[in-house]
Amino acid sequence: MNDKLLENYARLIVRAGINLQAGQYLVINSPIECAPFTRRIARIAYAEGAKDVIINWKDELFSRLRFLHAPESVFEEFPQWQ
């Protein structure tokens, strides 16, 4: 995709898809493979008046490693912040 099309698509997401209003928070869950596009959405959200943008990055390869190699006890705990 060309840069102009990606910019328009990100703007459409923020304005119509999310309908972000000035002063609102925006939380984005995104795979790290989409980092450039996610950052573009964040930039537009700030330009449209977002109070803050929080990005929760997901790494599928790391998640797989964790599920395969972490001790089972890790999956019995749920930190308060989550």
C-alpha positions as CSV (number, residue, x, y, z in Angstrom):
1,M,0.0,0.0,0.0
2,N,1.2,3.5,-0.7
3,D,1.8,6.0,2.1
4,K,-1.1,8.2,1.2
5,L,-3.6,5.3,1.2
6,L,-2.3,4.2,4.6
7,E,-2.6,7.7,6.0
8,N,-6.2,8.0,4.8
9,Y,-7.1,4.5,6.2
10,A,-5.6,5.4,9.6
11,R,-7.5,8.7,9.6
12,L,-10.7,6.8,8.7
13,I,-10.1,4.4,11.6
14,V,-9.7,7.2,14.1
15,R,-12.5,9.5,12.9
16,A,-15.2,7.0,11.8
17,G,-14.3,3.6,13.1
18,I,-13.4,4.7,16.6
19,N,-15.1,8.1,16.5
20,L,-12.4,9.4,18.9
21,Q,-13.5,12.6,20.7
22,A,-11.1,15.2,22.0
23,G,-10.0,14.4,25.6
24,Q,-10.6,10.6,25.3
25,Y,-8.0,7.9,25.8
26,L,-7.3,5.4,23.1
27,V,-6.1,1.9,23.9
28,I,-4.7,-0.1,21.0
29,N,-3.8,-3.8,21.1
30,S,-1.5,-4.5,18.2
31,P,1.0,-7.1,17.1
32,I,4.5,-5.7,16.9
33,E,4.6,-6.6,13.2
34,C,2.1,-3.7,12.7
35,A,4.2,-1.1,14.6
36,P,4.5,1.4,11.8
37,F,0.8,1.5,11.1
38,T,-0.1,1.5,14.9
39,R,2.2,4.5,15.4
40,R,0.5,6.2,12.5
41,I,-2.9,5.7,14.2
42,A,-1.5,7.0,17.5
43,R,-0.1,10.1,15.8
44,I,-3.5,10.9,14.1
45,A,-5.3,10.2,17.4
46,Y,-3.1,12.8,19.2
47,A,-3.7,15.2,16.3
48,E,-7.4,14.7,16.7
49,G,-7.2,15.5,20.4
50,A,-6.7,12.2,22.2
51,K,-5.7,12.8,25.8
52,D,-3.4,9.8,25.6
53,V,-2.8,6.7,23.5
54,I,-1.8,3.5,25.2
55,I,-0.4,0.7,23.0
56,N,-0.3,-2.9,24.2
57,W,2.1,-4.7,22.0
58,K,1.6,-8.4,21.3
59,D,4.4,-10.6,20.2
60,E,3.1,-14.0,19.0
61,L,6.5,-15.6,18.8
62,F,7.3,-14.6,22.3
63,S,3.9,-15.8,23.5
64,R,4.6,-19.2,21.9
65,L,8.0,-19.4,23.6
66,R,6.3,-18.5,26.9
67,F,3.6,-21.2,26.6
68,L,6.2,-23.8,25.6
69,H,8.9,-23.0,28.2
70,A,7.6,-21.1,31.2
71,P,6.7,-23.1,34.3
72,E,3.0,-24.0,34.6
73,S,2.8,-22.0,37.8
74,V,3.2,-18.8,35.8
75,F,-0.2,-19.4,34.3
76,E,-1.9,-19.7,37.6
77,E,-1.0,-16.2,38.6
78,F,-2.8,-13.1,37.4
79,P,-1.0,-9.8,38.3
80,Q,-3.3,-7.1,39.6
81,W,-2.3,-4.6,36.9
82,Q,-3.7,-6.9,34.2
